[in-house]
Amino acid sequence: MGLKVRLVIMNFLEYAVWGAYLTSMGRYLGNIGLGSEIGWFYSVQGIVSIFMPALMGVIADRWVPSQRVLGLCHLLAGLFMCATAFYGQTAGGASQFGIIFSLYTLSVAFFMPTIALSNSVAYSCLSDAGLDTVKAFPPIRVFGTIGFICSMWFVDLMNFQVNQNQFYTSGLLSVVLFLYTFTLPNCPTSEKGERKSLSEAFGLKAFALFKQKRMAIFFIFSMLLGVSLQITNGFANPFIFSFGADPQYATTFGVQHANILISLSQVSETCCILLIPFVMKRYGIKNVMLIAMFAWVLRFGLFGLGNPGSGVWMFVLSMIVYGVAFDFFNISGSLFVDQSTSPDIRSSAQGLFMLMTNGIGATVGTLGAQVVINHFTVGKTIGAQTYTVGNWPLCWFLFAAYALVVAVAFALVFQTKKNEAEA
């Protein structure tokens, strides 16, 4: 089996593990009476991302080959995820938040580092084979998104969205990937002189960038926009499913197959990656970031206006817009950081960008969204199903208004250099 094919399989499994539950977990939690706590399950991803990837990276850098650390992390993540599923299966509607959340957190704590580790393994293997990582890696990484989508569809079609079997699916895929890592080439640890210091690994050196007004403004707005990143991952599925409480929508495709509908977001994400080089060159960093910010306004606003019946086209359009909202912000922002920092702190600066967006921003955003949704909605049990019903449109309009305020403020405050404006 060729190296690229082996790395394709690794990436497919890596993101299939995540796709099994990321967009449907909120639906299951609502079904066992924990709908008011959904935000904690999504925000903990950001919390553990603050320190766990850096910690595992230090271990892989100094003592244990990356593919071994990747495998061990997946083994532990898979076992804890299966334990989460087993507890949910045995406790059912009597599941206690403290127990299921603790088991889930342990699983996520070991899974989140594997995203960076899988990239490191791919880069190392490709470099050792004499291949150009810039050209060779993107086509391989695309299969990660395909794995995410396939996993979402499997969970949907097997009717696992409403129960703990989505966690079993994720856990078993993690164990499979643990076994698969034994087939990957060895990734040697760094030579002593090449090893990062702990301050570099945790991105601490990059905090010096806050002394530069322009970079400080950029990172602050990255955090403010990061607030939007996980809201739809956590609440889109329960929202679409909530229409099932209304007889006129109960049998619609969106209610019955919310995960498949939501997966259009990942399809759009894959396609929009290809547009970034063109739009960056055509419009420049500030305008691309603004496009992303206004796309978030549309993403939320269309959710507030749509429904699974005659208004399903608005849901579909919202899924398409997601690719622009997510990719144009994350990837263009990463490229801006790369272009605006010196080589000695470039890696740390990328870590800081991730901390501000997927760490602090996404955590605050998910918990804040939970407060809003808890205020305007309530659980309603019909037969064997529990629906989160209430004034969902107002929730989405509030999120859209927030994204609009951030976009306008960014347009007024952030200034580009002449060469960037002309890029």
C-alpha positions in Angstrom: 0.0 0.0 0.0 1.4 3.4 -1.0 2.3 6.0 1.6 -0.3 8.5 0.4 -3.1 5.9 0.6 -2.0 5.0 4.1 -2.2 8.6 5.1 -5.6 9.0 3.4 -6.9 6.1 5.6 -5.4 7.7 8.7 -7.1 11.1 8.0 -10.4 9.4 7.1 -10.5 7.6 10.4 -9.2 10.6 12.4 -12.2 12.8 11.4 -14.7 10.0 11.3 -14.1 9.6 15.0 -15.2 13.2 15.5 -18.0 13.2 13.0 -19.8 10.3 14.8 -21.0 12.6 17.5 -20.0 16.3 17.0 -23.2 17.4 15.3 -25.7 14.9 16.8 -24.6 14.8 20.5 -26.9 17.7 21.4 -29.9 15.7 20.2 -29.0 12.7 22.4 -28.3 14.9 25.4 -31.7 16.5 25.1 -33.3 13.1 24.8 -31.9 12.0 28.2 -32.9 15.2 29.9 -29.5 17.1 29.7 -30.5 19.5 27.0 -29.8 22.5 29.3 -26.2 21.3 29.7 -25.3 20.9 26.0 -23.0 23.9 26.0 -20.7 22.3 28.6 -20.1 19.3 26.4 -19.1 21.5 23.4 -17.1 24.1 25.4 -14.9 21.5 27.1 -13.4 20.8 23.7 -12.0 24.3 23.8 -10.9 24.1 27.4 -8.8 20.9 26.9 -7.5 22.4 23.6 -5.8 25.1 25.6 -3.2 22.6 27.1 -3.6 19.0 26.0 -2.4 19.4 22.3 0.7 21.2 23.5 1.4 18.7 26.2 1.1 15.7 23.9 3.2 17.6 21.3 6.0 18.0 23.9 5.9 14.2 24.5 6.0 13.4 20.8 8.7 16.0 20.3 11.0 14.8 23.0 10.4 11.2 24.0 7.9 9.1 22.0 7.4 8.9 18.2 4.4 10.8 17.0 2.6 7.9 15.5 2.8 6.1 18.9 1.5 9.1 20.8 -1.3 9.4 18.2 -2.2 5.7 18.7 -2.1 5.9 22.5 -4.3 9.0 22.6 -6.8 7.3 20.3 -6.9 4.2 22.5 -7.6 6.2 25.6 -10.1 8.4 23.9 -11.9 5.4 22.4 -12.1 3.6 25.8 -13.4 6.6 27.6 -15.9 7.3 24.8 -17.2 3.7 25.0 -17.4 4.1 28.8 -19.5 7.2 28.2 -21.8 5.3 25.9 -22.1 2.3 28.4 -23.0 4.6 31.2 -25.6 6.4 29.0 -27.0 3.0 28.0 -27.4 1.7 31.5 -28.6 4.9 33.2 -30.8 6.1 30.3 -33.0 9.1 31.3 -31.6 8.9 34.9 -28.1 9.8 33.6 -26.3 12.1 35.9 -24.5 15.1 34.4 -21.4 14.8 36.6 -20.7 11.2 35.6 -21.4 11.3 31.9 -19.7 14.7 31.5 -16.6 13.5 33.3 -16.2 10.4 31.2 -16.8 12.4 28.0 -14.3 15.0 29.1 -11.6 12.4 29.6 -12.3 11.1 26.1 -12.2 14.5 24.5 -9.0 15.4 26.4 -7.2 12.6 24.6 -8.9 13.1 21.3 -8.2 16.8 20.7 -4.4 16.4 20.6 -4.8 13.8 17.8 -5.8 16.5 15.3 -2.4 18.1 15.5 -0.6 14.8 15.9 -2.2 13.3 12.8 -1.0 16.4 10.9 2.5 16.0 12.4 2.6 12.3 11.4 1.6 13.2 7.8 4.1 16.0 7.5 6.9 13.8 8.9 6.1 10.8 6.6 5.7 13.0 3.5 9.0 14.9 4.2 10.9 11.7 4.8 9.6 10.4 1.4 11.0 13.5 -0.2 7.5 14.9 -1.1 6.4 18.6 -1.0 4.0 18.8 1.9 2.3 21.9 0.6 1.3 20.1 -2.6 0.9 16.6 -1.2 -1.0 17.1 2.1 -4.2 19.1 1.1 -5.5 16.3 -1.2 -4.9 13.8 1.7 -6.5 16.1 4.3 -9.7 16.3 2.2 -10.4 12.7 3.0 -10.6 13.7 6.6 -13.6 15.8 5.8 -15.0 12.9 3.7 -14.6 10.6 6.8 -16.4 13.2 8.9 -19.3 13.3 6.5 -19.5 9.5 6.1 -19.6 9.1 9.9 -22.4 11.7 10.2 -24.4 9.8 7.5 -23.8 6.4 9.2 -25.1 7.7 12.5 -28.1 9.3 10.9 -29.1 6.3 8.8 -28.6 3.9 11.7 -30.8 6.1 13.8 -28.0 6.7 16.3 -28.6 10.4 16.6 -31.1 9.9 19.5 -29.0 7.5 21.6 -25.6 6.6 23.0 -24.7 4.4 20.0 -23.1 7.5 18.3 -20.5 7.4 21.2 -20.0 3.7 20.7 -19.4 4.4 17.0 -16.8 7.1 17.8 -15.1 4.9 20.4 -14.8 1.9 18.2 -13.4 4.0 15.3 -10.8 5.4 17.8 -9.7 1.9 18.7 -9.5 0.9 15.0 -7.2 3.9 14.4 -5.1 3.0 17.4 -4.5 -0.4 15.8 -3.9 1.2 12.4 -1.1 3.4 13.7 1.1 0.3 14.0 1.1 0.2 10.2 2.4 3.8 9.8 6.1 4.6 9.3 8.1 5.6 12.3 8.3 9.3 13.0 11.5 9.9 15.0 11.7 12.3 17.9 13.5 15.6 17.3 17.2 16.0 17.8 18.0 17.8 21.0 18.9 21.0 19.2 15.6 21.0 17.3 13.3 20.6 20.3 10.9 23.3 21.2 11.1 24.8 24.7 8.0 24.5 26.9 7.2 28.2 26.3 7.3 27.6 22.6 5.2 24.5 22.8 2.5 26.2 24.8 2.6 29.3 22.5 3.7 31.6 25.3 6.3 33.5 23.3 3.6 34.7 20.9 2.0 36.7 23.6 4.6 39.3 22.8 2.6 40.1 19.7 0.0 41.9 21.9 2.6 44.7 22.2 1.8 45.5 18.5 -1.5 47.3 18.3 -2.5 45.9 14.9 -1.8 42.3 16.0 -3.5 42.8 19.3 -6.6 44.1 17.5 -6.5 41.1 15.2 -6.3 38.5 18.0 -9.0 40.2 20.0 -11.4 40.1 17.0 -10.4 36.5 16.3 -11.6 35.7 19.8 -14.8 37.6 19.4 -15.6 35.9 16.1 -14.5 32.6 17.6 -17.6 32.9 19.8 -19.6 31.8 16.7 -17.6 28.7 15.7 -19.3 26.0 17.8 -22.8 27.3 18.2 -24.3 25.5 15.2 -22.3 22.3 15.9 -23.9 22.2 19.3 -27.4 23.4 18.7 -28.3 23.0 15.0 -29.4 19.4 15.3 -31.7 19.9 18.4 -33.1 23.0 16.7 -34.0 21.2 13.4 -35.3 18.2 15.3 -37.5 20.5 17.5 -39.8 21.0 14.4 -40.8 17.3 15.0 -43.1 18.5 17.8 -45.2 20.2 15.1 -47.3 17.7 13.1 -46.9 19.6 9.8 -43.1 19.2 10.0 -42.7 15.8 11.9 -42.3 13.7 8.7 -40.1 16.1 6.7 -36.6 15.0 5.6 -34.9 17.6 7.7 -36.5 16.4 11.0 -35.9 12.7 10.1 -32.4 13.2 8.8 -31.0 16.3 10.4 -27.4 15.0 10.3 -27.5 14.5 6.6 -28.9 18.0 6.1 -26.2 19.4 8.3 -23.5 17.5 6.5 -24.0 19.9 3.6 -22.0 22.3 5.8 -19.0 20.0 5.6 -19.4 19.6 1.9 -19.4 23.3 1.5 -16.4 23.6 3.7 -14.4 21.2 1.5 -15.3 23.2 -1.6 -14.6 26.6 -0.1 -11.0 25.7 0.8 -10.3 25.7 -3.0 -11.5 29.3 -3.3 -9.2 30.8 -0.6 -6.1 31.4 -2.8 -8.3 33.3 -5.3 -10.2 35.4 -2.9 -7.1 36.2 -0.8 -5.3 37.5 -3.9 -8.4 39.3 -5.2 -9.8 41.0 -2.1 -7.0 41.0 0.6 -7.0 39.8 4.2 -9.4 42.4 5.7 -12.1 41.9 3.1 -11.9 38.1 3.2 -12.2 38.3 7.0 -15.2 40.6 6.6 -16.8 38.2 4.1 -16.5 35.5 6.7 -18.0 37.6 9.4 -21.0 38.6 7.3 -21.4 34.9 6.3 -21.9 34.1 10.0 -24.7 36.7 10.1 -26.3 34.9 7.2 -25.6 31.5 8.7 -27.5 32.4 11.9 -30.2 34.6 10.2 -31.2 31.9 7.8 -31.6 29.4 10.6 -34.0 31.9 12.3 -36.1 32.3 9.1 -36.2 28.8 7.8 -38.1 25.6 8.5 -37.9 22.0 7.3 -40.9 22.4 5.1 -41.4 25.2 2.6 -38.5 27.1 4.1 -36.0 24.2 3.9 -34.1 26.1 1.1 -33.0 28.6 3.8 -31.5 25.8 5.8 -29.7 24.5 2.7 -28.4 28.0 1.9 -27.3 28.3 5.5 -25.3 25.1 5.2 -23.7 26.4 2.0 -22.8 29.7 3.7 -21.1 27.8 6.5 -18.2 26.9 4.2 -17.4 30.6 3.6 -18.0 31.5 7.3 -15.7 28.8 8.6 -12.9 28.5 6.0 -12.5 32.2 5.1 -12.1 33.0 8.8 -9.9 30.1 10.0 -7.7 29.6 7.0 -7.3 33.2 6.0 -6.7 34.2 9.6 -4.0 31.5 9.9 -2.3 32.7 6.7 -2.4 36.3 8.0 -0.7 35.2 11.2 1.9 33.3 9.2 2.6 36.4 7.0 2.7 38.8 9.9 5.1 37.0 12.3 8.8 36.2 12.3 10.0 32.6 11.8 11.1 32.3 15.4 7.6 32.7 16.8 5.5 31.6 13.8 4.5 28.2 15.3 3.7 29.9 18.7 1.7 32.5 16.9 -0.4 29.8 15.2 -1.0 28.3 18.6 -2.1 31.6 20.0 -4.5 32.1 17.1 -6.1 28.7 17.8 -6.2 29.5 21.6 -8.1 32.8 20.9 -10.5 31.3 18.4 -11.2 27.6 19.2 -10.1 27.9 22.8 -11.3 31.0 24.5 -13.7 32.3 21.9 -15.5 29.0 21.1 -15.8 28.1 24.9 -17.3 31.5 25.8 -19.6 31.4 22.7 -21.0 27.9 23.4 -21.7 28.6 27.1 -23.2 32.0 26.2 -25.4 30.4 23.5 -26.6 27.8 26.1 -27.7 30.6 28.4 -29.7 32.3 25.6 -31.3 29.0 24.4 -32.1 27.9 28.0 -33.9 31.2 28.5 -36.0 31.0 25.4 -36.7 27.3 25.0 -37.9 24.3 27.1 -37.9 20.5 26.8 -41.2 19.0 25.6 -41.6 15.2 25.7 -43.9 13.6 23.1 -44.1 9.8 23.3 -40.5 8.5 23.5 -38.9 11.7 22.1 -37.9 14.9 23.9 -38.0 18.1 21.8 -36.4 21.4 22.7 -39.2 23.9 21.8 -39.6 27.6 22.2 -38.5 30.8 20.5 -35.6 29.4 18.5 -35.9 32.2 15.8 -35.1 34.9 18.4 -32.1 32.9 19.6 -30.7 32.7 16.1 -31.4 36.4 15.4 -29.6 37.4 18.6 -26.5 35.3 17.4 -26.8 37.0 14.0 -26.9 40.4 15.6 -23.8 39.6 17.6 -21.9 38.5 14.5 -23.1 41.7 12.7 -21.8 44.0 15.5 -18.4 42.2 15.5 -18.2 42.6 11.7 -19.0 46.3 11.7 -16.6 46.9 14.5 -13.8 45.0 12.7 -14.4 47.0 9.5 -14.0 50.2 11.5 -11.1 49.3 13.7 -8.8 46.9 11.8 -6.5 48.6 9.4 -4.6 46.8 6.6 -1.2 47.7 5.3 -1.1 49.0 1.7 0.4 45.9 0.2 -2.2 43.7 1.9 -5.1 45.9 0.7 -3.8 45.5 -2.8 -3.1 41.8 -2.5 
